[in-house]
Amino acid sequence: MRTIFMAMLSSLRKVSRMDDFILRAIAAGVGVALVAAPLGAFVVWRRMAYFGDTLAHSALLGLALGFLLDVNPTLAILVVAVCIALLLLLLQSRRMLASDTLLGILAHSTLSVGLVVMAFQDSARVDLIGYLFGDILAVSADDLWWIWGGGVAVLAALAAIWQPLLSLTVHEELAQVEGVPVPVVRLAFVLMIAIVIAIAMKIVGVLLITSMMIIPAAAARRFSQTPEQMALAAALIGVLAVAVGLAASWYWDTPAGPSIVVSAALLFSLSQLFSAAR
């Protein structure tokens, strides 16, 4: 009888621990979706998907430097992403090469340098797949502070520059004539993308971060008549993708990060079918 009781108690403890990490995963995924999707609406409008990919690839370099220097990985990713964003703006302003060429060079260079640096660190090799494709089930309480703290800051900044950024997106030259500080707004927007990438890396990984910004926003485009509606719909679709992806990962034992992205892609496909049928 005592043996049965101890086995039941052990099972209850396992369920409790399981519930804790599932709740943390849901909280992390929802936090990322709520901030990434509205920001992704501007990424879609401004056709900056490749820009986001470049910053996402640089995140692996930040992670490698974080391990090398023994500093907080999220902080290291954020610093490197911001530096790469500033470098991209500087190079684009000088027009030394075409923008897509610069983005391609920096994207693949930073990703490759990050992989090479991590190859010399035995402690990081085991988790490389997790960093590339995300490991939302391993999110800690400290990660939640970064995700929700950074997410609230980005949403507040996005709300503050919403109208100037919208004017800049519609017509840059006209916005400049109307007094919009174009370089400042552009810099703020790029820095917000860098922050979102830094806090989202553990959720869907380096190779899938940009998809969480682009796919929900693209799906929401079919149901929206105003920019505000599209941002809100994108956030809701992103949250739904997180819920469906985590459920699929739980029942079918699939990787959580890719499952979330697949769910977002399915929601996008359904939005296209619904729009075509209507």
C-alpha positions in Angstrom: 0.0 0.0 0.0 2.8 2.4 0.9 4.5 1.6 -2.4 1.3 2.4 -4.4 0.9 5.7 -2.4 4.5 6.7 -3.1 4.1 5.9 -6.8 0.9 8.1 -6.9 2.7 10.9 -5.1 5.6 10.7 -7.6 3.2 10.8 -10.5 1.4 13.9 -9.1 4.7 15.6 -8.7 5.6 14.9 -12.3 2.3 16.2 -13.5 2.8 19.4 -11.4 6.2 19.9 -13.0 4.8 19.2 -16.4 2.0 21.7 -15.9 4.6 24.3 -14.9 6.7 24.1 -18.1 3.6 23.9 -20.3 2.2 27.0 -18.7 5.6 28.8 -19.2 5.7 27.6 -22.8 2.2 29.0 -23.4 3.0 32.3 -21.7 6.2 32.7 -23.7 4.5 31.8 -27.0 1.6 34.2 -26.4 4.0 37.0 -25.3 6.1 36.6 -28.5 3.0 36.4 -30.8 1.4 39.5 -29.3 4.4 41.7 -30.1 5.8 39.9 -33.2 2.6 39.9 -35.3 1.8 43.6 -35.1 5.4 44.5 -35.8 5.2 42.0 -38.7 2.4 44.0 -40.3 4.9 46.7 -41.0 7.5 44.2 -42.1 5.0 43.0 -44.7 4.0 46.4 -45.8 7.6 47.6 -46.1 8.8 44.4 -47.7 11.5 43.9 -45.1 11.3 40.1 -44.7 14.9 39.6 -45.8 16.0 42.3 -43.4 14.4 40.4 -40.6 16.1 37.2 -41.7 19.4 38.9 -41.6 18.9 40.0 -38.0 17.7 36.6 -37.1 20.8 34.9 -38.5 23.0 37.4 -36.6 21.3 36.1 -33.4 23.4 32.9 -33.6 26.5 35.0 -33.6 25.3 36.8 -30.5 24.6 33.5 -28.8 28.0 32.2 -29.6 29.6 35.4 -28.2 27.5 35.1 -25.2 28.8 31.7 -24.4 32.4 32.8 -25.3 32.3 35.8 -23.0 30.1 34.1 -20.3 27.3 36.7 -20.4 23.5 36.4 -20.6 22.7 34.9 -24.0 19.6 37.0 -24.5 21.6 40.2 -23.8 24.4 39.2 -26.1 21.9 38.4 -28.9 20.2 41.8 -28.4 23.5 43.7 -28.5 24.7 41.9 -31.7 21.3 42.2 -33.4 21.3 46.0 -32.7 24.9 46.4 -33.9 24.1 44.5 -37.2 20.9 46.6 -37.6 22.9 49.8 -37.2 25.6 48.5 -39.6 22.9 47.7 -42.2 21.4 51.2 -42.0 24.8 52.7 -42.4 25.8 50.6 -45.4 22.4 51.1 -47.0 22.7 54.9 -46.6 26.0 54.9 -48.4 24.7 52.7 -51.2 27.9 50.8 -51.7 26.0 47.8 -52.9 22.4 46.9 -53.5 20.3 46.3 -50.4 19.6 42.6 -51.1 23.3 42.0 -51.7 24.3 43.5 -48.4 21.6 41.6 -46.6 22.7 38.3 -48.2 26.3 38.9 -47.3 25.6 39.8 -43.6 23.0 37.1 -43.1 25.1 34.2 -44.2 28.3 35.6 -42.8 27.0 36.1 -39.3 25.2 32.8 -39.3 28.4 31.0 -40.4 30.7 32.8 -38.0 28.3 32.0 -35.2 28.3 28.3 -36.1 32.1 28.2 -36.3 32.5 29.9 -32.9 30.0 27.5 -31.4 31.9 24.5 -32.9 34.8 25.3 -30.5 32.5 25.2 -27.5 31.7 21.6 -26.4 29.0 22.8 -23.9 27.0 24.5 -26.7 27.1 21.8 -29.3 24.4 19.7 -27.7 21.8 22.5 -27.8 22.6 23.7 -31.3 19.4 22.2 -32.8 17.4 23.9 -30.1 18.9 27.3 -30.9 18.3 26.8 -34.6 14.7 25.6 -34.3 13.7 26.8 -30.9 13.0 25.0 -27.6 9.9 26.7 -26.2 9.4 23.8 -23.6 12.7 24.8 -22.0 11.7 28.4 -21.3 12.5 29.5 -17.8 11.0 32.1 -15.5 13.9 34.4 -16.3 13.1 34.0 -20.1 9.5 35.0 -19.4 10.8 38.3 -17.8 12.8 39.0 -20.9 9.9 38.1 -23.3 7.2 40.0 -21.5 9.4 42.9 -20.4 10.9 43.3 -23.9 7.5 42.8 -25.5 5.7 45.5 -23.5 8.6 47.9 -24.2 8.3 47.2 -28.0 4.5 47.5 -28.0 4.8 50.8 -26.2 7.4 52.1 -28.6 5.3 50.9 -31.6 2.3 52.7 -30.3 4.3 55.9 -29.8 5.6 55.9 -33.4 2.6 54.3 -35.0 1.4 57.3 -37.0 4.9 58.5 -38.2 5.8 54.9 -39.1 2.6 54.5 -41.0 3.2 57.7 -42.9 6.7 56.6 -43.7 5.4 53.3 -45.0 2.8 54.8 -47.2 5.1 57.4 -48.8 8.6 58.2 -47.5 9.2 61.4 -49.4 5.8 62.8 -48.5 6.3 61.9 -44.8 9.6 63.7 -44.8 8.0 66.8 -46.3 5.3 66.7 -43.6 8.0 66.8 -40.9 8.3 63.2 -40.0 11.9 62.5 -38.6 12.5 59.7 -41.1 15.9 58.5 -39.9 14.8 58.4 -36.3 11.6 56.5 -37.1 13.4 54.1 -39.3 16.1 53.5 -36.7 13.4 52.9 -34.0 11.6 50.4 -36.1 14.8 48.5 -36.9 15.7 48.4 -33.2 12.3 47.0 -32.4 12.8 44.2 -34.9 16.2 43.4 -33.2 14.6 43.3 -29.8 11.8 41.0 -30.9 14.3 38.6 -32.6 16.4 38.5 -29.4 13.5 37.6 -27.2 11.9 35.2 -29.7 14.9 33.1 -30.4 14.3 30.5 -27.7 10.7 30.1 -28.9 11.1 29.3 -32.6 14.8 29.4 -33.2 17.1 31.4 -35.4 15.8 29.9 -38.7 12.1 30.4 -37.9 11.9 33.8 -36.1 10.9 35.9 -39.1 8.1 33.5 -39.9 6.3 34.5 -36.7 6.3 38.1 -37.8 5.4 37.6 -41.4 2.9 34.7 -41.6 0.3 35.9 -39.1 0.5 39.4 -40.6 0.1 38.0 -44.1 -2.9 35.9 -43.0 -4.5 38.9 -41.3 -4.3 41.0 -44.5 -7.3 39.2 -46.0 -9.6 40.1 -43.2 -8.5 43.7 -42.5 -9.6 47.0 -43.9 -7.4 49.3 -41.7 -3.8 49.0 -40.5 -5.1 48.8 -36.9 -7.4 45.9 -37.7 -4.5 44.1 -39.5 -2.2 44.5 -36.5 -4.9 43.2 -34.1 -5.9 40.3 -36.3 -2.2 39.3 -36.8 -1.8 39.2 -33.0 -4.8 37.0 -32.6 -3.7 34.7 -35.4 -0.2 34.5 -33.9 -1.7 33.5 -30.5 -3.9 30.9 -32.2 -0.9 29.5 -34.0 1.0 29.1 -30.7 -1.9 27.3 -29.1 -2.4 24.9 -32.0 1.3 24.3 -32.4 1.8 23.5 -28.8 -1.2 21.2 -28.8 0.1 19.4 -31.9 3.6 19.1 -30.3 2.0 17.7 -27.1 -0.1 15.0 -28.8 2.2 14.0 -31.6 5.6 14.6 -30.0 6.8 17.0 -32.7 9.3 19.8 -32.3 7.4 22.7 -30.7 8.9 25.6 -32.6 8.4 24.2 -36.1 4.9 23.0 -35.1 4.0 26.6 -34.2 5.2 27.8 -37.6 3.4 25.0 -39.4 0.2 26.0 -37.6 0.7 29.6 -38.7 1.2 28.4 -42.3 -1.9 26.4 -42.1 -3.9 29.4 -40.8 -2.5 31.4 -43.7 -3.6 28.8 -46.2 -7.1 28.7 -44.7 -7.2 32.5 -44.9 -6.4 32.3 -48.6 -9.0 29.6 -49.2 -11.6 31.6 -47.2 -10.9 34.7 -49.2 -11.0 32.9 -52.5 -14.3 31.3 -51.6 -15.8 34.5 -50.5 
